Amino acid sequence: MSASNNSKLMIISVAAIAISLVAIVVASYSFTNITTSDENFRDDKKYVPQTREIWLFSQVNDQIDEDKLGIPPDQFSLDSIVVKKGDNVKIHFYNLEQVETQEHHTFTMTTPYDINHDVNAGEEDSIEFTATESGIFDYFCTYHKPTMRGHLIVLDD
């Protein structure tokens, strides 16, 4: 190979490397400046509260032997509910116990929400509130502690 061919090959190689580096820089800049359209945010990037509908059911854990362990086998179908501060929360709570049992379940939360809905076997109730405080809050059935419980997680907006 002649010196002029080596020189041309070197120029092409340097040009290819330079083009590759420019492409990497442009791609990196593009990815870091991508903006997405999210229906939950206004133009000024403030969160727009949503209505969050949750379906929650009573259920029995067959792995828990109430006589042997001394705790009830009852549980909620969801052990956590996640919403954002400001959201309107609507929980459809279904007590799936057989009507003949007349076994009640509650959906109960203490401060700051102070909710207590008692639902008879085979019935349903809707619970509505606005998530005004961020944090993690316990919900539970007053009749079936400690197994029938969960957490409401309210994220900052």
GUVEXPA-304760 format. One line per 3 residues: number of its first residue (from 1); for each residue x, y, z of C-alpha. Coordinates in nm, 4 decimals. Layout:
N
NUM	X:Y:Z; ...
end
This chain:
157
1	0.0000:0.0000:0.0000; 0.1351:0.3406:-0.0932; 0.1770:0.6364:0.1385
4	-0.1034:0.8252:-0.0384; -0.3443:0.5299:0.0095; -0.2491:0.5109:0.3795
7	-0.3101:0.8818:0.4101; -0.6544:0.8548:0.2411; -0.7469:0.5594:0.4655
10	-0.6402:0.7567:0.7738; -0.8528:1.0596:0.6683; -1.1565:0.8371:0.6054
13	-1.1096:0.6668:0.9440; -1.0806:0.9966:1.1302; -1.3865:1.1325:0.9455
16	-1.5870:0.8180:1.0340; -1.4901:0.8485:1.4014; -1.5788:1.2190:1.4034
19	-1.9190:1.1510:1.2432; -1.9852:0.8723:1.4974; -1.8999:1.0997:1.7906
22	-2.1255:1.3767:1.6572; -2.4098:1.1236:1.6151; -2.3638:1.0014:1.9745
25	-2.3689:1.3568:2.1118; -2.6796:1.4482:1.9098; -2.8594:1.1283:2.0163
28	-2.7688:1.1818:2.3834; -2.8934:1.5390:2.3745; -3.2160:1.4333:2.2049
31	-3.2908:1.1620:2.4612; -3.2289:1.3895:2.7584; -3.4636:1.6548:2.6219
34	-3.7605:1.4384:2.5275; -4.0888:1.5729:2.6612; -4.3886:1.3506:2.6856
37	-4.7520:1.4417:2.6766; -4.9242:1.3332:2.9962; -5.2945:1.3990:3.0334
40	-5.2492:1.4282:3.4101; -5.0330:1.7393:3.3854; -5.1258:2.0905:3.2783
43	-4.9047:2.3035:3.0556; -4.7373:2.4441:3.3670; -4.6561:2.0856:3.4788
46	-4.9001:2.0873:3.7705; -5.0745:1.7580:3.8358; -5.4443:1.7452:3.7500
49	-5.6250:1.5252:4.0065; -5.8053:1.2208:3.8691; -6.0908:1.0018:3.9870
52	-5.9404:0.6660:4.0857; -6.1865:0.3769:4.0929; -6.0766:0.0699:4.2861
55	-6.2571:-0.2631:4.3167; -6.1855:-0.4299:4.6499; -6.3146:-0.7701:4.7621
58	-6.3136:-0.9741:5.0798; -6.1422:-1.3103:5.0429; -6.0425:-1.6062:5.2562
61	-5.6875:-1.7420:5.2679; -5.7220:-2.1206:5.2844; -5.3627:-2.1462:5.4125
64	-5.4615:-1.9903:5.7466; -5.6038:-2.2374:5.9997; -5.8017:-2.0086:6.2304
67	-5.8424:-2.2743:6.5019; -5.4712:-2.3593:6.5048; -5.3282:-2.0076:6.4643
70	-5.5955:-1.8051:6.6434; -5.6168:-1.5465:6.3657; -5.8877:-1.5041:6.1034
73	-5.8240:-1.6187:5.7444; -6.0032:-1.3140:5.6015; -5.8133:-1.0686:5.3785
76	-5.8690:-0.7855:5.1347; -5.8067:-0.8658:4.7670; -5.5602:-0.5727:4.7510
79	-5.2988:-0.5142:5.0172; -5.2167:-0.1695:4.8791; -5.3912:0.1074:4.6898
82	-5.1806:0.3834:4.5301; -5.3210:0.7265:4.4399; -5.1901:1.0811:4.4150
85	-5.2627:1.3674:4.6505; -5.5726:1.5500:4.5307; -5.7237:1.2453:4.3583
88	-6.0873:1.1586:4.4164; -6.0846:0.7963:4.5344; -6.3873:0.5733:4.4800
91	-6.3606:0.2241:4.6292; -6.6203:-0.0372:4.5351; -6.6021:-0.2768:4.8310
94	-6.7653:-0.6186:4.7924; -6.8193:-0.8564:5.0840; -6.8046:-1.1965:4.9121
97	-6.9061:-1.3996:5.2182; -7.2067:-1.6269:5.1709; -7.5284:-1.4384:5.2578
100	-7.6301:-1.7135:5.5035; -7.3244:-1.6421:5.7201; -7.4243:-1.2798:5.7795
103	-7.0503:-1.2198:5.8298; -6.9727:-0.8499:5.8201; -6.6537:-0.6831:5.6980
106	-6.5554:-0.3202:5.7334; -6.3396:-0.0865:5.5327; -6.1947:0.1326:5.8039
109	-5.9320:0.4081:5.8030; -5.8413:0.6392:6.0882; -5.7090:0.9965:6.0785
112	-5.6902:1.1894:5.8505; -5.9607:1.0096:5.6491; -6.1864:0.8737:5.9279
115	-6.3763:0.6166:5.7207; -6.5743:0.3217:5.8556; -6.8085:0.1335:5.6199
118	-6.9644:-0.1875:5.7534; -7.0773:-0.4259:5.4763; -7.2907:-0.7352:5.5356
121	-7.2294:-1.0689:5.3612; -7.3166:-1.0633:4.9916; -7.3410:-0.6842:4.9803
124	-7.1406:-0.3995:4.8271; -7.0713:-0.0420:4.9294; -6.9037:0.2522:4.7577
127	-6.6612:0.4604:4.9569; -6.5602:0.8017:4.8219; -6.3105:1.0535:4.9519
130	-6.0455:1.2971:4.8325; -5.6833:1.2058:4.9052; -5.5936:1.5300:5.0824
133	-5.2881:1.4091:5.2763; -4.9832:1.2344:5.1332; -4.8332:0.9386:5.3165
136	-4.9074:0.5747:5.3936; -5.2321:0.5012:5.5757; -5.3630:0.1671:5.7026
139	-5.7033:0.0345:5.6082; -5.8473:-0.2657:5.7888; -6.1544:-0.4670:5.8836
142	-6.2449:-0.4082:6.2476; -6.3782:-0.7645:6.2763; -6.0806:-0.9478:6.1247
145	-5.7587:-0.8005:6.2579; -5.4688:-0.8542:6.2025; -5.5039:-1.0347:5.8683
148	-5.7602:-0.8188:5.6893; -5.5614:-0.5028:5.6305; -5.3845:-0.3008:5.3653
151	-5.2218:0.0341:5.2936; -5.3421:0.3415:5.1113; -5.0344:0.5071:4.9590
154	-5.0930:0.8718:4.8687; -4.8089:1.0123:4.6588; -4.7265:1.3827:4.6475
157	-4.8546:1.5481:4.3301
end
